[in-house]
Amino acid sequence: MSEEKPEDRCFLCGEAGELQEHHLVPKFMTKFYPDLKGRGGTMDLCPTCHDKVHYLLKPIRLALKHEVDLNAQEENDS
């Protein structure tokens, strides 16, 4: 009987099974911040958590693409 190691599970939810490698510094960020290239590392995520992480990154990707100031809303709320 083989024991599962923590690294054989999704980093976020702990699910065992198929895992996908997720870059901690998204590849699209290096286009806007070249100094980030090669930094960060990766984590193993199940497909469900991987999809959720990328869904949450969509607004950031769009804001950078269209040069939106991500701090503007926060300043207006004060």
PyMOL Python script that loads the backbone (N, CA, C, O; Angstrom):
from pymol import cmd

cmd.read_pdbstr("""\
ATOM      1  N   MET A   1       0.852  -1.188   0.000  1.00  0.00           N
ATOM      2  CA  MET A   1       0.000   0.000   0.000  1.00  0.00           C
ATOM      3  C   MET A   1       0.889   1.240   0.000  1.00  0.00           C
ATOM      4  O   MET A   1       1.749   1.387   0.869  1.00  0.00           O
ATOM      5  N   SER A   2       0.688   2.126  -0.963  1.00  0.00           N
ATOM      6  CA  SER A   2       1.507   3.339  -1.039  1.00  0.00           C
ATOM      7  C   SER A   2       0.783   4.500  -0.362  1.00  0.00           C
ATOM      8  O   SER A   2      -0.433   4.656  -0.477  1.00  0.00           O
ATOM      9  N   GLU A   3       1.561   5.298   0.338  1.00  0.00           N
ATOM     10  CA  GLU A   3       0.997   6.474   1.006  1.00  0.00           C
ATOM     11  C   GLU A   3       1.100   7.676   0.087  1.00  0.00           C
ATOM     12  O   GLU A   3       2.097   7.852  -0.614  1.00  0.00           O
ATOM     13  N   GLU A   4       0.061   8.504   0.094  1.00  0.00           N
ATOM     14  CA  GLU A   4       0.105   9.743  -0.677  1.00  0.00           C
ATOM     15  C   GLU A   4       0.879  10.780   0.103  1.00  0.00           C
ATOM     16  O   GLU A   4       0.745  10.891   1.321  1.00  0.00           O
ATOM     17  N   LYS A   5       1.690  11.538  -0.614  1.00  0.00           N
ATOM     18  CA  LYS A   5       2.433  12.633   0.000  1.00  0.00           C
ATOM     19  C   LYS A   5       1.627  13.910  -0.193  1.00  0.00           C
ATOM     20  O   LYS A   5       0.836  14.005  -1.131  1.00  0.00           O
ATOM     21  N   PRO A   6       1.820  14.901   0.691  1.00  0.00           N
ATOM     22  CA  PRO A   6       1.085  16.170   0.523  1.00  0.00           C
ATOM     23  C   PRO A   6       1.280  16.784  -0.857  1.00  0.00           C
ATOM     24  O   PRO A   6       0.375  17.429  -1.386  1.00  0.00           O
ATOM     25  N   GLU A   7       2.473  16.583  -1.447  1.00  0.00           N
ATOM     26  CA  GLU A   7       2.720  17.177  -2.761  1.00  0.00           C
ATOM     27  C   GLU A   7       1.966  16.459  -3.881  1.00  0.00           C
ATOM     28  O   GLU A   7       1.976  16.918  -5.023  1.00  0.00           O
ATOM     29  N   ASP A   8       1.310  15.330  -3.565  1.00  0.00           N
ATOM     30  CA  ASP A   8       0.487  14.614  -4.543  1.00  0.00           C
ATOM     31  C   ASP A   8      -0.960  15.097  -4.509  1.00  0.00           C
ATOM     32  O   ASP A   8      -1.844  14.469  -5.093  1.00  0.00           O
ATOM     33  N   ARG A   9      -1.195  16.201  -3.832  1.00  0.00           N
ATOM     34  CA  ARG A   9      -2.549  16.747  -3.672  1.00  0.00           C
ATOM     35  C   ARG A   9      -2.573  18.206  -4.119  1.00  0.00           C
ATOM     36  O   ARG A   9      -1.536  18.867  -4.182  1.00  0.00           O
ATOM     37  N   CYS A  10      -3.758  18.691  -4.423  1.00  0.00           N
ATOM     38  CA  CYS A  10      -3.937  20.092  -4.800  1.00  0.00           C
ATOM     39  C   CYS A  10      -3.483  20.988  -3.650  1.00  0.00           C
ATOM     40  O   CYS A  10      -3.858  20.772  -2.498  1.00  0.00           O
ATOM     41  N   PHE A  11      -2.681  21.982  -3.971  1.00  0.00           N
ATOM     42  CA  PHE A  11      -2.155  22.898  -2.960  1.00  0.00           C
ATOM     43  C   PHE A  11      -3.271  23.653  -2.245  1.00  0.00           C
ATOM     44  O   PHE A  11      -3.139  23.965  -1.061  1.00  0.00           O
ATOM     45  N   LEU A  12      -4.369  23.951  -2.943  1.00  0.00           N
ATOM     46  CA  LEU A  12      -5.441  24.757  -2.355  1.00  0.00           C
ATOM     47  C   LEU A  12      -6.506  23.942  -1.629  1.00  0.00           C
ATOM     48  O   LEU A  12      -6.880  24.283  -0.507  1.00  0.00           O
ATOM     49  N   CYS A  13      -6.994  22.884  -2.241  1.00  0.00           N
ATOM     50  CA  CYS A  13      -8.115  22.150  -1.630  1.00  0.00           C
ATOM     51  C   CYS A  13      -7.726  20.790  -1.066  1.00  0.00           C
ATOM     52  O   CYS A  13      -8.500  20.178  -0.329  1.00  0.00           O
ATOM     53  N   GLY A  14      -6.529  20.312  -1.407  1.00  0.00           N
ATOM     54  CA  GLY A  14      -6.078  19.023  -0.893  1.00  0.00           C
ATOM     55  C   GLY A  14      -6.584  17.814  -1.656  1.00  0.00           C
ATOM     56  O   GLY A  14      -6.319  16.679  -1.262  1.00  0.00           O
ATOM     57  N   GLU A  15      -7.311  18.042  -2.747  1.00  0.00           N
ATOM     58  CA  GLU A  15      -7.860  16.956  -3.569  1.00  0.00           C
ATOM     59  C   GLU A  15      -6.720  16.132  -4.178  1.00  0.00           C
ATOM     60  O   GLU A  15      -5.739  16.682  -4.680  1.00  0.00           O
ATOM     61  N   ALA A  16      -6.867  14.812  -4.126  1.00  0.00           N
ATOM     62  CA  ALA A  16      -5.919  13.919  -4.788  1.00  0.00           C
ATOM     63  C   ALA A  16      -6.435  13.655  -6.198  1.00  0.00           C
ATOM     64  O   ALA A  16      -7.637  13.731  -6.449  1.00  0.00           O
ATOM     65  N   GLY A  17      -5.545  13.352  -7.095  1.00  0.00           N
ATOM     66  CA  GLY A  17      -5.954  13.050  -8.463  1.00  0.00           C
ATOM     67  C   GLY A  17      -5.130  13.837  -9.456  1.00  0.00           C
ATOM     68  O   GLY A  17      -3.974  14.173  -9.197  1.00  0.00           O
ATOM     69  N   GLU A  18      -5.737  14.132 -10.603  1.00  0.00           N
ATOM     70  CA  GLU A  18      -5.040  14.866 -11.659  1.00  0.00           C
ATOM     71  C   GLU A  18      -4.649  16.251 -11.148  1.00  0.00           C
ATOM     72  O   GLU A  18      -5.473  16.973 -10.587  1.00  0.00           O
ATOM     73  N   LEU A  19      -3.388  16.609 -11.349  1.00  0.00           N
ATOM     74  CA  LEU A  19      -2.904  17.923 -10.939  1.00  0.00           C
ATOM     75  C   LEU A  19      -2.336  18.660 -12.138  1.00  0.00           C
ATOM     76  O   LEU A  19      -1.830  18.050 -13.079  1.00  0.00           O
ATOM     77  N   GLN A  20      -2.427  19.978 -12.089  1.00  0.00           N
ATOM     78  CA  GLN A  20      -1.898  20.840 -13.144  1.00  0.00           C
ATOM     79  C   GLN A  20      -0.935  21.833 -12.507  1.00  0.00           C
ATOM     80  O   GLN A  20      -1.156  22.303 -11.391  1.00  0.00           O
ATOM     81  N   GLU A  21       0.123  22.141 -13.224  1.00  0.00           N
ATOM     82  CA  GLU A  21       1.119  23.088 -12.726  1.00  0.00           C
ATOM     83  C   GLU A  21       0.635  24.520 -12.967  1.00  0.00           C
ATOM     84  O   GLU A  21       0.280  24.880 -14.089  1.00  0.00           O
ATOM     85  N   HIS A  22       0.624  25.324 -11.921  1.00  0.00           N
ATOM     86  CA  HIS A  22       0.217  26.728 -12.024  1.00  0.00           C
ATOM     87  C   HIS A  22       1.404  27.608 -11.676  1.00  0.00           C
ATOM     88  O   HIS A  22       2.049  27.407 -10.647  1.00  0.00           O
ATOM     89  N   HIS A  23       1.696  28.583 -12.528  1.00  0.00           N
ATOM     90  CA  HIS A  23       2.786  29.528 -12.275  1.00  0.00           C
ATOM     91  C   HIS A  23       2.327  30.582 -11.276  1.00  0.00           C
ATOM     92  O   HIS A  23       1.285  31.210 -11.464  1.00  0.00           O
ATOM     93  N   LEU A  24       3.107  30.775 -10.212  1.00  0.00           N
ATOM     94  CA  LEU A  24       2.744  31.751  -9.183  1.00  0.00           C
ATOM     95  C   LEU A  24       2.771  33.170  -9.727  1.00  0.00           C
ATOM     96  O   LEU A  24       1.942  33.997  -9.346  1.00  0.00           O
ATOM     97  N   VAL A  25       3.715  33.459 -10.612  1.00  0.00           N
ATOM     98  CA  VAL A  25       3.719  34.737 -11.329  1.00  0.00           C
ATOM     99  C   VAL A  25       3.179  34.418 -12.717  1.00  0.00           C
ATOM    100  O   VAL A  25       3.878  33.806 -13.524  1.00  0.00           O
ATOM    101  N   PRO A  26       1.943  34.824 -13.007  1.00  0.00           N
ATOM    102  CA  PRO A  26       1.345  34.496 -14.304  1.00  0.00           C
ATOM    103  C   PRO A  26       2.219  34.960 -15.469  1.00  0.00           C
ATOM    104  O   PRO A  26       2.810  36.039 -15.433  1.00  0.00           O
ATOM    105  N   LYS A  27       2.283  34.126 -16.492  1.00  0.00           N
ATOM    106  CA  LYS A  27       3.124  34.443 -17.653  1.00  0.00           C
ATOM    107  C   LYS A  27       2.766  35.793 -18.266  1.00  0.00           C
ATOM    108  O   LYS A  27       3.655  36.513 -18.720  1.00  0.00           O
ATOM    109  N   PHE A  28       1.468  36.153 -18.290  1.00  0.00           N
ATOM    110  CA  PHE A  28       1.076  37.422 -18.906  1.00  0.00           C
ATOM    111  C   PHE A  28       1.656  38.622 -18.159  1.00  0.00           C
ATOM    112  O   PHE A  28       1.826  39.689 -18.749  1.00  0.00           O
ATOM    113  N   MET A  29       1.962  38.464 -16.871  1.00  0.00           N
ATOM    114  CA  MET A  29       2.501  39.578 -16.081  1.00  0.00           C
ATOM    115  C   MET A  29       3.902  39.976 -16.548  1.00  0.00           C
ATOM    116  O   MET A  29       4.289  41.138 -16.420  1.00  0.00           O
ATOM    117  N   THR A  30       4.663  39.021 -17.089  1.00  0.00           N
ATOM    118  CA  THR A  30       6.030  39.338 -17.509  1.00  0.00           C
ATOM    119  C   THR A  30       6.044  40.273 -18.718  1.00  0.00           C
ATOM    120  O   THR A  30       7.046  40.942 -18.972  1.00  0.00           O
ATOM    121  N   LYS A  31       4.951  40.322 -19.454  1.00  0.00           N
ATOM    122  CA  LYS A  31       4.857  41.270 -20.573  1.00  0.00           C
ATOM    123  C   LYS A  31       4.851  42.701 -20.043  1.00  0.00           C
ATOM    124  O   LYS A  31       5.440  43.595 -20.650  1.00  0.00           O
ATOM    125  N   PHE A  32       4.189  42.913 -18.920  1.00  0.00           N
ATOM    126  CA  PHE A  32       4.066  44.245 -18.338  1.00  0.00           C
ATOM    127  C   PHE A  32       5.168  44.539 -17.323  1.00  0.00           C
ATOM    128  O   PHE A  32       5.541  45.693 -17.114  1.00  0.00           O
ATOM    129  N   TYR A  33       5.681  43.490 -16.698  1.00  0.00           N
ATOM    130  CA  TYR A  33       6.731  43.618 -15.685  1.00  0.00           C
ATOM    131  C   TYR A  33       7.837  42.614 -15.993  1.00  0.00           C
ATOM    132  O   TYR A  33       7.898  41.556 -15.366  1.00  0.00           O
ATOM    133  N   PRO A  34       8.725  42.931 -16.961  1.00  0.00           N
ATOM    134  CA  PRO A  34       9.757  41.985 -17.391  1.00  0.00           C
ATOM    135  C   PRO A  34      10.658  41.490 -16.258  1.00  0.00           C
ATOM    136  O   PRO A  34      11.189  40.382 -16.337  1.00  0.00           O
ATOM    137  N   ASP A  35      10.836  42.281 -15.220  1.00  0.00           N
ATOM    138  CA  ASP A  35      11.691  41.859 -14.108  1.00  0.00           C
ATOM    139  C   ASP A  35      11.137  40.635 -13.374  1.00  0.00           C
ATOM    140  O   ASP A  35      11.874  39.972 -12.644  1.00  0.00           O
ATOM    141  N   LEU A  36       9.866  40.331 -13.556  1.00  0.00           N
ATOM    142  CA  LEU A  36       9.257  39.176 -12.889  1.00  0.00           C
ATOM    143  C   LEU A  36       9.558  37.859 -13.597  1.00  0.00           C
ATOM    144  O   LEU A  36       9.310  36.787 -13.045  1.00  0.00           O
ATOM    145  N   LYS A  37      10.094  37.933 -14.824  1.00  0.00           N
ATOM    146  CA  LYS A  37      10.338  36.725 -15.605  1.00  0.00           C
ATOM    147  C   LYS A  37      11.266  35.780 -14.841  1.00  0.00           C
ATOM    148  O   LYS A  37      12.323  36.181 -14.353  1.00  0.00           O
ATOM    149  N   GLY A  38      10.854  34.538 -14.752  1.00  0.00           N
ATOM    150  CA  GLY A  38      11.656  33.521 -14.087  1.00  0.00           C
ATOM    151  C   GLY A  38      11.531  33.515 -12.574  1.00  0.00           C
ATOM    152  O   GLY A  38      12.212  32.739 -11.904  1.00  0.00           O
ATOM    153  N   ARG A  39      10.685  34.356 -12.030  1.00  0.00           N
ATOM    154  CA  ARG A  39      10.502  34.398 -10.573  1.00  0.00           C
ATOM    155  C   ARG A  39       9.218  33.678 -10.186  1.00  0.00           C
ATOM    156  O   ARG A  39       8.336  33.458 -11.016  1.00  0.00           O
ATOM    157  N   GLY A  40       9.136  33.331  -8.961  1.00  0.00           N
ATOM    158  CA  GLY A  40       7.875  32.809  -8.453  1.00  0.00           C
ATOM    159  C   GLY A  40       7.852  31.325  -8.224  1.00  0.00           C
ATOM    160  O   GLY A  40       7.727  30.885  -7.082  1.00  0.00           O
ATOM    161  N   GLY A  41       7.968  30.544  -9.259  1.00  0.00           N
ATOM    162  CA  GLY A  41       7.831  29.106  -9.114  1.00  0.00           C
ATOM    163  C   GLY A  41       6.438  28.650  -9.507  1.00  0.00           C
ATOM    164  O   GLY A  41       5.688  29.377 -10.158  1.00  0.00           O
ATOM    165  N   THR A  42       6.110  27.437  -9.102  1.00  0.00           N
ATOM    166  CA  THR A  42       4.824  26.852  -9.470  1.00  0.00           C
ATOM    167  C   THR A  42       4.196  26.135  -8.274  1.00  0.00           C
ATOM    168  O   THR A  42       4.854  25.879  -7.266  1.00  0.00           O
ATOM    169  N   MET A  43       2.925  25.822  -8.411  1.00  0.00           N
ATOM    170  CA  MET A  43       2.230  24.974  -7.439  1.00  0.00           C
ATOM    171  C   MET A  43       1.322  24.036  -8.214  1.00  0.00           C
ATOM    172  O   MET A  43       0.864  24.359  -9.310  1.00  0.00           O
ATOM    173  N   ASP A  44       1.069  22.880  -7.640  1.00  0.00           N
ATOM    174  CA  ASP A  44       0.179  21.905  -8.263  1.00  0.00           C
ATOM    175  C   ASP A  44      -1.248  22.144  -7.791  1.00  0.00           C
ATOM    176  O   ASP A  44      -1.520  22.219  -6.593  1.00  0.00           O
ATOM    177  N   LEU A  45      -2.160  22.263  -8.767  1.00  0.00           N
ATOM    178  CA  LEU A  45      -3.570  22.496  -8.469  1.00  0.00           C
ATOM    179  C   LEU A  45      -4.423  21.479  -9.209  1.00  0.00           C
ATOM    180  O   LEU A  45      -4.062  21.027 -10.296  1.00  0.00           O
ATOM    181  N   CYS A  46      -5.558  21.123  -8.615  1.00  0.00           N
ATOM    182  CA  CYS A  46      -6.522  20.287  -9.332  1.00  0.00           C
ATOM    183  C   CYS A  46      -7.143  21.159 -10.429  1.00  0.00           C
ATOM    184  O   CYS A  46      -7.088  22.385 -10.335  1.00  0.00           O
ATOM    185  N   PRO A  47      -7.727  20.560 -11.456  1.00  0.00           N
ATOM    186  CA  PRO A  47      -8.318  21.352 -12.542  1.00  0.00           C
ATOM    187  C   PRO A  47      -9.350  22.377 -12.061  1.00  0.00           C
ATOM    188  O   PRO A  47      -9.415  23.480 -12.604  1.00  0.00           O
ATOM    189  N   THR A  48     -10.152  22.032 -11.058  1.00  0.00           N
ATOM    190  CA  THR A  48     -11.176  22.958 -10.562  1.00  0.00           C
ATOM    191  C   THR A  48     -10.541  24.199  -9.949  1.00  0.00           C
ATOM    192  O   THR A  48     -10.930  25.320 -10.277  1.00  0.00           O
ATOM    193  N   CYS A  49      -9.569  24.011  -9.065  1.00  0.00           N
ATOM    194  CA  CYS A  49      -8.903  25.156  -8.432  1.00  0.00           C
ATOM    195  C   CYS A  49      -8.110  25.960  -9.458  1.00  0.00           C
ATOM    196  O   CYS A  49      -8.054  27.187  -9.380  1.00  0.00           O
ATOM    197  N   HIS A  50      -7.494  25.266 -10.425  1.00  0.00           N
ATOM    198  CA  HIS A  50      -6.726  25.964 -11.457  1.00  0.00           C
ATOM    199  C   HIS A  50      -7.641  26.877 -12.267  1.00  0.00           C
ATOM    200  O   HIS A  50      -7.284  28.018 -12.559  1.00  0.00           O
ATOM    201  N   ASP A  51      -8.817  26.377 -12.628  1.00  0.00           N
ATOM    202  CA  ASP A  51      -9.795  27.202 -13.354  1.00  0.00           C
ATOM    203  C   ASP A  51     -10.223  28.406 -12.525  1.00  0.00           C
ATOM    204  O   ASP A  51     -10.344  29.513 -13.051  1.00  0.00           O
ATOM    205  N   LYS A  52     -10.452  28.196 -11.234  1.00  0.00           N
ATOM    206  CA  LYS A  52     -10.871  29.297 -10.355  1.00  0.00           C
ATOM    207  C   LYS A  52      -9.799  30.372 -10.259  1.00  0.00           C
ATOM    208  O   LYS A  52     -10.109  31.563 -10.299  1.00  0.00           O
ATOM    209  N   VAL A  53      -8.547  29.965 -10.132  1.00  0.00           N
ATOM    210  CA  VAL A  53      -7.445  30.931 -10.041  1.00  0.00           C
ATOM    211  C   VAL A  53      -7.382  31.760 -11.313  1.00  0.00           C
ATOM    212  O   VAL A  53      -7.250  32.982 -11.250  1.00  0.00           O
ATOM    213  N   HIS A  54      -7.475  31.112 -12.466  1.00  0.00           N
ATOM    214  CA  HIS A  54      -7.412  31.860 -13.727  1.00  0.00           C
ATOM    215  C   HIS A  54      -8.631  32.757 -13.908  1.00  0.00           C
ATOM    216  O   HIS A  54      -8.513  33.841 -14.480  1.00  0.00           O
ATOM    217  N   TYR A  55      -9.787  32.334 -13.438  1.00  0.00           N
ATOM    218  CA  TYR A  55     -10.984  33.177 -13.493  1.00  0.00           C
ATOM    219  C   TYR A  55     -10.765  34.450 -12.673  1.00  0.00           C
ATOM    220  O   TYR A  55     -11.154  35.539 -13.094  1.00  0.00           O
ATOM    221  N   LEU A  56     -10.150  34.310 -11.516  1.00  0.00           N
ATOM    222  CA  LEU A  56      -9.891  35.469 -10.653  1.00  0.00           C
ATOM    223  C   LEU A  56      -8.832  36.399 -11.235  1.00  0.00           C
ATOM    224  O   LEU A  56      -8.810  37.588 -10.915  1.00  0.00           O
ATOM    225  N   LEU A  57      -7.957  35.874 -12.081  1.00  0.00           N
ATOM    226  CA  LEU A  57      -6.908  36.697 -12.688  1.00  0.00           C
ATOM    227  C   LEU A  57      -7.397  37.491 -13.901  1.00  0.00           C
ATOM    228  O   LEU A  57      -6.726  38.434 -14.321  1.00  0.00           O
ATOM    229  N   LYS A  58      -8.545  37.132 -14.470  1.00  0.00           N
ATOM    230  CA  LYS A  58      -9.035  37.803 -15.682  1.00  0.00           C
ATOM    231  C   LYS A  58      -9.161  39.313 -15.531  1.00  0.00           C
ATOM    232  O   LYS A  58      -8.707  40.032 -16.421  1.00  0.00           O
ATOM    233  N   PRO A  59      -9.753  39.842 -14.451  1.00  0.00           N
ATOM    234  CA  PRO A  59      -9.855  41.308 -14.330  1.00  0.00           C
ATOM    235  C   PRO A  59      -8.492  41.998 -14.276  1.00  0.00           C
ATOM    236  O   PRO A  59      -8.329  43.101 -14.799  1.00  0.00           O
ATOM    237  N   ILE A  60      -7.524  41.353 -13.649  1.00  0.00           N
ATOM    238  CA  ILE A  60      -6.180  41.940 -13.578  1.00  0.00           C
ATOM    239  C   ILE A  60      -5.559  41.965 -14.962  1.00  0.00           C
ATOM    240  O   ILE A  60      -4.957  42.962 -15.361  1.00  0.00           O
ATOM    241  N   ARG A  61      -5.702  40.871 -15.695  1.00  0.00           N
ATOM    242  CA  ARG A  61      -5.152  40.801 -17.055  1.00  0.00           C
ATOM    243  C   ARG A  61      -5.771  41.889 -17.942  1.00  0.00           C
ATOM    244  O   ARG A  61      -5.057  42.563 -18.684  1.00  0.00           O
ATOM    245  N   LEU A  62      -7.088  42.059 -17.865  1.00  0.00           N
ATOM    246  CA  LEU A  62      -7.764  43.080 -18.669  1.00  0.00           C
ATOM    247  C   LEU A  62      -7.338  44.487 -18.257  1.00  0.00           C
ATOM    248  O   LEU A  62      -7.135  45.349 -19.112  1.00  0.00           O
ATOM    249  N   ALA A  63      -7.204  44.720 -16.972  1.00  0.00           N
ATOM    250  CA  ALA A  63      -6.790  46.043 -16.490  1.00  0.00           C
ATOM    251  C   ALA A  63      -5.400  46.386 -17.001  1.00  0.00           C
ATOM    252  O   ALA A  63      -5.164  47.513 -17.438  1.00  0.00           O
ATOM    253  N   LEU A  64      -4.486  45.441 -16.953  1.00  0.00           N
ATOM    254  CA  LEU A  64      -3.133  45.699 -17.447  1.00  0.00           C
ATOM    255  C   LEU A  64      -3.135  45.909 -18.958  1.00  0.00           C
ATOM    256  O   LEU A  64      -2.448  46.793 -19.470  1.00  0.00           O
ATOM    257  N   LYS A  65      -3.906  45.096 -19.661  1.00  0.00           N
ATOM    258  CA  LYS A  65      -3.970  45.204 -21.121  1.00  0.00           C
ATOM    259  C   LYS A  65      -4.477  46.580 -21.551  1.00  0.00           C
ATOM    260  O   LYS A  65      -3.994  47.144 -22.533  1.00  0.00           O
ATOM    261  N   HIS A  66      -5.443  47.114 -20.820  1.00  0.00           N
ATOM    262  CA  HIS A  66      -6.045  48.398 -21.179  1.00  0.00           C
ATOM    263  C   HIS A  66      -5.508  49.559 -20.344  1.00  0.00           C
ATOM    264  O   HIS A  66      -6.071  50.654 -20.333  1.00  0.00           O
ATOM    265  N   GLU A  67      -4.393  49.286 -19.640  1.00  0.00           N
ATOM    266  CA  GLU A  67      -3.694  50.307 -18.852  1.00  0.00           C
ATOM    267  C   GLU A  67      -4.610  51.015 -17.861  1.00  0.00           C
ATOM    268  O   GLU A  67      -4.559  52.237 -17.723  1.00  0.00           O
ATOM    269  N   VAL A  68      -5.441  50.249 -17.176  1.00  0.00           N
ATOM    270  CA  VAL A  68      -6.330  50.782 -16.148  1.00  0.00           C
ATOM    271  C   VAL A  68      -5.561  50.845 -14.834  1.00  0.00           C
ATOM    272  O   VAL A  68      -4.870  49.894 -14.468  1.00  0.00           O
ATOM    273  N   ASP A  69      -5.680  51.958 -14.129  1.00  0.00           N
ATOM    274  CA  ASP A  69      -5.035  52.103 -12.829  1.00  0.00           C
ATOM    275  C   ASP A  69      -5.839  51.308 -11.804  1.00  0.00           C
ATOM    276  O   ASP A  69      -6.966  51.672 -11.469  1.00  0.00           O
ATOM    277  N   LEU A  70      -5.250  50.224 -11.312  1.00  0.00           N
ATOM    278  CA  LEU A  70      -5.952  49.360 -10.370  1.00  0.00           C
ATOM    279  C   LEU A  70      -6.182  50.025  -9.020  1.00  0.00           C
ATOM    280  O   LEU A  70      -7.007  49.551  -8.239  1.00  0.00           O
ATOM    281  N   ASN A  71      -5.475  51.106  -8.727  1.00  0.00           N
ATOM    282  CA  ASN A  71      -5.644  51.814  -7.462  1.00  0.00           C
ATOM    283  C   ASN A  71      -6.668  52.937  -7.556  1.00  0.00           C
ATOM    284  O   ASN A  71      -7.048  53.499  -6.529  1.00  0.00           O
ATOM    285  N   ALA A  72      -7.122  53.278  -8.747  1.00  0.00           N
ATOM    286  CA  ALA A  72      -8.023  54.418  -8.936  1.00  0.00           C
ATOM    287  C   ALA A  72      -9.318  54.251  -8.150  1.00  0.00           C
ATOM    288  O   ALA A  72      -9.753  55.197  -7.492  1.00  0.00           O
ATOM    289  N   GLN A  73      -9.938  53.092  -8.196  1.00  0.00           N
ATOM    290  CA  GLN A  73     -11.197  52.863  -7.489  1.00  0.00           C
ATOM    291  C   GLN A  73     -11.002  53.005  -5.988  1.00  0.00           C
ATOM    292  O   GLN A  73     -11.837  53.588  -5.298  1.00  0.00           O
ATOM    293  N   GLU A  74      -9.902  52.472  -5.489  1.00  0.00           N
ATOM    294  CA  GLU A  74      -9.624  52.543  -4.056  1.00  0.00           C
ATOM    295  C   GLU A  74      -9.489  53.992  -3.600  1.00  0.00           C
ATOM    296  O   GLU A  74      -9.976  54.352  -2.528  1.00  0.00           O
ATOM    297  N   GLU A  75      -8.831  54.825  -4.405  1.00  0.00           N
ATOM    298  CA  GLU A  75      -8.657  56.234  -4.061  1.00  0.00           C
ATOM    299  C   GLU A  75      -9.991  56.969  -4.087  1.00  0.00           C
ATOM    300  O   GLU A  75     -10.230  57.843  -3.254  1.00  0.00           O
ATOM    301  N   ASN A  76     -10.871  56.624  -5.041  1.00  0.00           N
ATOM    302  CA  ASN A  76     -12.179  57.272  -5.153  1.00  0.00           C
ATOM    303  C   ASN A  76     -13.107  56.885  -4.008  1.00  0.00           C
ATOM    304  O   ASN A  76     -13.993  57.654  -3.637  1.00  0.00           O
ATOM    305  N   ASP A  77     -12.906  55.697  -3.448  1.00  0.00           N
ATOM    306  CA  ASP A  77     -13.748  55.232  -2.349  1.00  0.00           C
ATOM    307  C   ASP A  77     -13.425  55.922  -1.033  1.00  0.00           C
ATOM    308  O   ASP A  77     -14.240  55.908  -0.111  1.00  0.00           O
ATOM    309  N   SER A  78     -12.258  56.519  -0.936  1.00  0.00           N
ATOM    310  CA  SER A  78     -11.830  57.143   0.330  1.00  0.00           C
ATOM    311  C   SER A  78     -12.566  58.419   0.614  1.00  0.00           C
ATOM    312  O   SER A  78     -12.320  59.059   1.637  1.00  0.00           O
TER     313      SER A  78
END
""", "prot")
cmd.dss("prot")
cmd.show_as("cartoon", "prot")
cmd.util.cbc("prot")
cmd.orient("prot")
